[in-house]
């Protein structure tokens, strides 16, 4: 997805990678994982399961997220569903807990 002319006209190759859809989705996954880690720290989820969840979640592809998004018409919920598909049910139920879509997108873009 092209966000700004700098993406395709003026941006360096390094900047194009940073602002790519793939990079944005990876950062959004990392924000969701950070939330799971915070919940684990408070005792809601087993920390070992969160470590395993991180490995699995980072394998979610932008293609899968986009496939779900075409169906449900919501980018962040598509991401949540894609992440939840690859996680243990016990951990999946906590994905996005207490967060808004803007919490995820704003934090991901700021990192």
MARBABA-664032 format. One record per residue: x negated, y negated, z negated of N, C-alpha, C, CB in turn. Coordinates in steps of 0.2 Angstrom, whole numbers, padded with zeros to 4 digits, always signed. Glycine has a CB too. Layout:
XYZXYZXYZXYZ;...
***
This chain:
-0004+0006+0000+0000+0000+0000-0004-0006+0000+0005+0000-0006;-0003-0011+0004-0007-0017+0005-0004-0022+0000-0007-0020+0012;-0008-0025-0004-0005-0029-0009-0007-0036-0007-0008-0028-0016;-0012-0038-0004-0015-0044-0003-0019-0044+0003-0018-0047-0009;-0020-0050+0007-0024-0050+0013-0031-0048+0011-0024-0057+0016;-0034-0050+0005-0040-0048+0003-0041-0040+0004-0042-0050-0004;-0036-0036+0003-0036-0029+0003-0039-0027+0010-0029-0026+0002;-0036-0030+0015-0038-0027+0022-0042-0032+0026-0032-0026+0025;-0042-0038+0024-0046-0043+0028-0053-0045+0025-0042-0049+0029;-0053-0047+0019-0059-0050+0016-0062-0045+0011-0057-0056+0013;-0059-0040+0008-0062-0037+0003-0068-0032+0005-0057-0032+0000;-0072-0032+0000-0078-0027+0001-0075-0020+0000-0084-0028-0004;-0079-0015+0003-0077-0008+0002-0076-0006-0005-0083-0003+0005;-0080-0009-0010-0080-0007-0017-0073-0010-0020-0086-0010-0021;-0071-0016-0018-0065-0019-0020-0059-0015-0017-0065-0026-0018;-0060-0013-0011-0054-0009-0008-0053-0003-0012-0056-0008+0000;-0058+0000-0014-0057+0006-0018-0054+0005-0025-0064+0010-0019;-0056-0001-0028-0053-0003-0034-0046-0004-0034-0057-0009-0037;-0044-0007-0029-0037-0009-0028-0033-0005-0024-0036-0016-0025;-0035+0001-0022-0031+0006-0019-0026+0009-0023-0036+0012-0016;-0021+0012-0019-0015+0015-0023-0018+0021-0027-0010+0018-0018;-0023+0025-0024-0025+0030-0028-0028+0028-0035-0031+0034-0024;-0032+0023-0034-0035+0020-0041-0030+0018-0046-0040+0014-0039;-0025+0014-0043-0020+0012-0048-0016+0018-0051-0014+0008-0044;-0015+0023-0047-0012+0029-0050-0016+0032-0055-0010+0034-0045;-0023+0033-0054-0027+0036-0059-0028+0032-0065-0034+0036-0056;-0027+0025-0065-0028+0021-0071-0021+0021-0074-0029+0013-0069;-0015+0022-0071-0009+0023-0074-0009+0030-0078-0003+0023-0069;-0012+0035-0075-0012+0041-0079-0017+0040-0085-0015+0047-0074;-0022+0037-0085-0026+0036-0090-0023+0032-0096-0033+0032-0088;-0018+0027-0094-0014+0024-0099-0010+0028-0103-0010+0018-0096;-0006+0033-0099-0002+0038-0102-0006+0042-0106+0002+0042-0096;-0012+0044-0104-0016+0049-0109-0018+0045-0115-0022+0051-0105;-0019+0039-0114-0021+0035-0120-0015+0035-0125-0023+0027-0119;-0009+0034-0123-0003+0034-0127-0003+0041-0131+0003+0033-0123;-0004+0046-0127-0004+0053-0130-0009+0054-0135-0005+0059-0124;-0015+0051-0134-0020+0051-0139-0018+0048-0145-0027+0048-0136;-0015+0042-0144-0013+0038-0150-0008+0042-0154-0010+0031-0148;-0003+0046-0151+0002+0050-0154-0001+0056-0158+0007+0052-0149;-0007+0058-0155-0010+0064-0158-0014+0061-0164-0015+0067-0153;-0017+0055-0164-0020+0053-0170-0015+0052-0175-0023+0046-0168;-0009+0050-0174-0004+0049-0179-0001+0056-0181+0002+0045-0177;-0003+0062-0178+0000+0068-0180+0006+0071-0176+0001+0068-0187;+0008+0067-0171+0014+0070-0168+0012+0075-0163+0017+0064-0164;+0006+0075-0160+0004+0080-0155-0002+0083-0157+0004+0077-0148;-0004+0090-0156-0010+0093-0157-0015+0090-0153-0010+0100-0156;-0021+0087-0156-0026+0084-0152-0029+0088-0147-0032+0082-0157;-0030+0095-0148-0033+0099-0143-0029+0100-0137-0034+0106-0146;-0022+0100-0138-0017+0100-0133-0018+0094-0128-0010+0101-0135;-0019+0088-0132-0020+0082-0128-0026+0082-0124-0020+0076-0133;-0031+0085-0126-0038+0085-0122-0036+0090-0116-0043+0088-0126;-0033+0095-0117-0031+0099-0111-0026+0096-0106-0028+0106-0114;-0022+0092-0109-0017+0088-0105-0021+0083-0101-0012+0085-0110;-0026+0080-0104-0029+0075-0100-0032+0078-0094-0035+0072-0104;-0036+0084-0095-0039+0087-0089-0033+0088-0083-0042+0094-0091;-0028+0091-0086-0022+0093-0081-0019+0086-0078-0017+0097-0084;-0018+0081-0082-0015+0075-0079-0019+0072-0074-0013+0070-0085;-0026+0072-0075-0030+0068-0070-0031+0072-0063-0037+0068-0073;-0028+0078-0063-0027+0082-0057-0021+0080-0053-0028+0089-0058;-0016+0076-0056-0010+0074-0052-0012+0070-0046-0005+0070-0057;-0010+0071-0040-0012+0068-0034-0007+0062-0033-0012+0073-0028;-0009+0057-0030-0005+0051-0027+0000+0054-0023-0009+0046-0024;-0001+0059-0019+0004+0062-0014+0010+0064-0018+0000+0067-0010;+0008+0068-0023+0014+0071-0027+0018+0065-0030+0011+0076-0033;+0015+0060-0033+0018+0055-0036+0023+0051-0031+0013+0049-0039;+0020+0050-0025+0024+0047-0020+0030+0051-0017+0019+0045-0014;+0029+0058-0017+0034+0062-0015+0040+0062-0020+0031+0070-0015;+0038+0062-0027+0044+0061-0032+0047+0054-0031+0041+0062-0039;+0043+0049-0030+0045+0042-0030+0050+0041-0024+0039+0037-0029;+0049+0045-0018+0054+0044-0013+0061+0047-0015+0051+0048-0007;+0060+0052-0019+0067+0055-0021+0070+0051-0027+0065+0062-0024;+0067+0048-0032+0070+0045-0038+0069+0037-0037+0067+0047-0044;+0066+0035-0033+0065+0027-0031+0063+0023-0037+0072+0025-0030;+0058+0026-0041+0055+0023-0047+0048+0025-0048+0059+0024-0053;+0043+0021-0046+0036+0022-0046+0033+0025-0053+0032+0017-0044;+0035+0022-0058+0032+0024-0065+0036+0031-0067+0033+0019-0070;+0042+0031-0066+0045+0037-0068+0043+0043-0064+0053+0037-0068;+0041+0042-0057+0038+0047-0053+0032+0049-0056+0037+0044-0046;+0028+0045-0058+0021+0046-0061+0023+0051-0068+0017+0040-0063;+0027+0049-0072+0029+0052-0078+0031+0059-0076+0034+0049-0082;+0035+0060-0071+0038+0067-0069+0032+0071-0067+0043+0066-0064;+0028+0068-0063+0022+0072-0060+0017+0074-0065+0018+0067-0055;+0016+0070-0070+0012+0072-0076+0015+0077-0080+0010+0065-0080;+0021+0076-0081+0025+0081-0085+0025+0088-0082+0032+0079-0087;+0025+0088-0076+0025+0095-0072+0019+0099-0074+0026+0093-0065;+0013+0096-0075+0007+0100-0076+0005+0101-0083+0002+0096-0072;+0009+0098-0087+0008+0099-0095+0012+0104-0098+0009+0092-0098;+0009+0106-0104+0012+0111-0108+0019+0107-0111+0008+0112-0115;+0024+0110-0111+0031+0107-0113+0030+0103-0119+0036+0113-0113;+0027+0106-0124+0026+0103-0131+0023+0096-0130+0022+0107-0135;+0018+0095-0125+0015+0088-0124+0019+0084-0119+0008+0089-0122;+0022+0087-0114+0025+0084-0109+0031+0080-0112+0028+0089-0104;+0034+0082-0117+0040+0078-0120+0038+0072-0123+0044+0082-0125;+0031+0071-0124+0029+0064-0127+0026+0060-0122+0024+0066-0132;+0026+0062-0115+0023+0057-0110+0028+0051-0110+0022+0061-0103;+0025+0045-0110+0028+0039-0109+0032+0037-0115+0033+0039-0103;+0032+0041-0121+0036+0039-0127+0034+0032-0130+0034+0045-0132;+0039+0028-0130+0039+0022-0133+0036+0017-0129+0034+0022-0139;+0035+0018-0122+0032+0014-0117+0038+0011-0112+0026+0017-0114;+0036+0005-0110+0040+0003-0104+0036+0004-0098+0043-0004-0105;+0040+0003-0092+0036+0004-0086+0031-0002-0085+0041+0003-0080;+0033-0008-0088+0028-0013-0087+0022-0012-0092+0031-0020-0089;+0023-0009-0098+0017-0007-0102+0012-0003-0098+0020-0003-0108;+0014+0002-0094+0010+0006-0090+0007+0002-0085+0013+0012-0088;+0011-0001-0080+0008-0005-0075+0003-0010-0076+0013-0007-0070;+0006-0015-0081+0002-0020-0083-0005-0018-0086+0005-0025-0088;-0005-0013-0090-0011-0011-0093-0016-0008-0088-0010-0006-0099;-0013-0004-0083-0017-0001-0078-0020-0006-0074-0013+0004-0074;-0017-0011-0072-0019-0016-0067-0025-0020-0071-0014-0021-0065;-0024-0021-0077-0029-0025-0081-0035-0022-0083-0026-0027-0088;-0035-0015-0082-0042-0011-0083-0046-0010-0077-0040-0004-0086;
***
